[in-house]
Amino acid sequence: GEAKNLPTYPGPNKMRDCYCTVNLDQEEVFRTKIVEKSLCPFYGEDFYCEIPRTFRHLSFYIFDRDVFRRDSIIGKVAIQKEDLQKYHNRDTWFQLQHVDADSEVQGKVHLELRLSEVITDTGVVCHKLATRVLECQGLPIVNGQCDPYATVTLAGPSRQSEAKKTKVKKKTNNPHFDEVFYFEVTRPSSYNKKSHFDIEDVDEVDKMEIRVDLWNASNLKFGDEFLGELRLPLKFLRQSSSYEAWYFLQPRDNGNKSLKPDDLGSLRLNVVYTEDHVFSSDYYSPLRDLLLKSADVEPVSASAAHILGEVCREKQEAAIPLVRLFLHYGRIVPFISAIANAEVKRTQDPNTIFRGNSLTSKCIDETMKLAGMHYLQVTLKPIIDEICQVHKPCEIDPVKLKDGENLENNRENLRQYVDRIFTVITKSGVSCPTVMCDIFFSLRESAAKRFQGDLDVRYTAVSSFIFLRFFAPAILSPNLFQLTPHHPDPQTSRTLTLISKTIQTLGSLSKSKSANFKESYMATFYDYFNEQKYADAVKNFLDLISSSGRRDHKSIEQPILLKEGFMIKRAQGRKRFGMKNFKKRWFRLTNHEFTYQKSKGDHPLCSIPIENILAVERLEEESFKMKNMFQVIQPERRVLYIQANNCVEAKDWIDILTKVSQCNKKRLTVYHPSAYLNGHWLCCKATADNTPGCTPCTGGLPANIQLDIDGDRETERIYSLFNLYMPKLEKMQEACGSKSVYDGPEEEEYSTFIIDDPKETYKTLKLIIEGVGTLEQEHAQYKRDKFKKTKYGSQEHPIGDKSFQTYIRQQSEISAHSI
């Protein structure tokens, strides 16, 4: 959202140029635009990602840009993973906290401790401690590198032994040390050396602790960087002499608590975090089958999908998983046709057709968003990019004109933009995705049949979606439709608002256009477009996109840009004696080819046609000791190795490259997860570089939009919603009973539900409640089993894992309750 009351800059102008980053622990996955000269910057940017790894904190840092030196951090907000549910989907102001290098910690360490009693020749007992540092995982990368080592110290009230140090492991944030260090804990009294711990009581052992610190070996003059520590009292080793576990690293307490927390200002965030625990397919069969046959249920209001829309608080909640599920199984068109038809039958006035926020309109919105993303890229993106870059003045409200601006010039600028966007849209009928055309065809048929006397209704039924709910919102907020990476600046935003209003009215085909506008300056501006040719162009376009079977399936000739950005790639060794080093390159992916060049706009240095991408897979970190790497495999086993900037971006590139190449005839079924170096494959040790792969390729995402979704995950989402709204399902059952027995005036509490056929609806509700109950039992059983099997201190749940501690507490409460 925004930040406010940031501390002033010490210079004369006091203002700052700030941006905000989103981080998983300390790995940056997203960065906002820079807001210049402000202490209360507004960002208003949305960022959505699938989280590809475990994390402890979701962190937000505010940086002040410095042109000459490294940007400085003003403060941060760090939300623990287990606290995300508290703030789920609501605006919250967070105080910015100080950032201290010693408190920025991530990763875990695997230790084994053994305390042994040794009896000396004189029969005296002394204690020795062996500490084995096995390995670490998920350490942070500091300034692009991680060369970790560990130090181990035994500390007590009366002593501090010297720190013992492991070897430095170069270029890895998952180091394997496997080194053992020995410490004398107590010494026999005959040990006669000038020292202040000659004789130590066995109780002393209880006051001692072993300390493990992790460091990044730095070759800079500032010294090594602290990565985290672990302090373990020896007391717990008295029960068992040997102990092995994983631990989360902890921050160092440097006494920095005295800093006032409110010095730094605050940050407004809205975090939506969902975590789905998805079973294998067969668990979902009963509920999924019930949902998928919704299109065939008579009346459709008695179907499981329609009931979900009735019980959810927001129709949008139900629409998202339903659309994805029906798209996945190729049933979206019959389902939307059925619910749209039912809604048209309930509509009394043709002018209000599809104007409400019904389940039908939300489902069509969602389908257009999923299926129409490329369509928007082809039609709107080039002009919107130009509007954002050129900043032509387009303000036509005389009250808001800036000094030196000319109203006529501004009107002309705006008219040209509207004209160009209108032309691009009305000429794009051939590119409209098939699934959207099929839905528009059924809307048009339903509307024409219901309101036979109104000849325009066949157009307004379709234009109320394609113009009002697809093109106009995409022009208004291009960042929400992935047309621009950031929220546009205020001037551009105003220009886009004026264009969006005009396009919306042009597409609506209403009788008296000028009366649509509250503002007189908009009505005057609209006179430019009050010609018959505009209305004809809209009708031709609507005819084209809502006529069934009119589409030839040849691919669109011009290439569509799917993704671009800087990444690091390893030289492919085309030149016989060339160095195989790593270079930063600008990568571009279109639906025709995957290319890279020195920098944006240059001539491509290498171009790989899509049909030559035979597999896209992750690359194991061991190959080059580099994180977030993947490989693009080409004919004759040629491989391009690429490193993305972070884990989210790596997943995005792998997903989209897999998707565009999914239908390639010669796709590989096996690949090598590691690189071919020094004469052999690191994974299977085979020596020939053309040896077939040793690991099955991952399934990836099929290219077809109808399959680019995990059906089981969407069914799990729907189960969670039904489970959440179970009281409403039960209330709806009561309403069905009440309606079928007593058909007089309705009780107030039941009138919120649409129930056309109480008997059929009751049957479906019974099946839903049974299906949800079964799944609920499966989830509870799975949790109980996991609880029994999972060991605290294992690699999955290291000691210090608060979410697991919370889970254990909940489980013990549940079991105590059931007893």
Secondary structure, DSSP 8 states (H G I E B T S, - for coil): -EEES----SSTT--EEEEEEEEETTEEEEE---EEEESS-B----------S--SEEEEEEEE--SSS--EEEEEEEEEGGGGGGGBTS-EEEE-B---GGG----EEEEEEEEEEEE-TTS-EEEEEEEEEEEEES---BTTB--EEEEEEEEETTEE---EE-----S-SS-EEEEEEEEE-S--TT---S-TTSS--HHHHHH-EEEEEEEE---STT--EEEEEEEEEGGGGGT-SEEEEEEE-B----SGGGS-GGGS-EEEE-B---------GGGGHHHHHHHHGGGGSSSGGGSHHHHHHHHSSSHHHHHHHHHHHHHHTT-HHHHHHHHHHHHHHH---GGGTT-S--HHHHHHHHHHHHHSHHHHHHHTHHHHHHHHHH-------GGG--TT--HHHHHHHHHHHHHHHHHHHHT-GGGS-HHHHHHHHHHHHHHHHH-TT-TTHHHHHHHHHHIIIIIHHHHH-GGGGTSSSS---HHHHHHHHHHHHHHHHHHH--S-SGGG-SSHHHHHHHGGG-SHHHHHHHHHHHHHHTSTT-------SS--EEEEEEEEEE----STT----EEEEEEEEESSEEEEESSTTS--SEEEEGGG--EEEE--TTTTT-SSEEEEE-GGG-EEEEE-SSHHHHHHHHHHHHHHHTT-TT--SEE-SS-EETTEETTT----TT---SEE------SSGGGSS-HHHHHHHHHHHHHHTHHHHHHHHHHHHHHHH--SS--GGGTTS--S-HHHHHHHHHHHHHHHHHHHHHHHHHHHHHHHH--TTSSSS-BT-HHHHHHHHHHHHHHHHH-
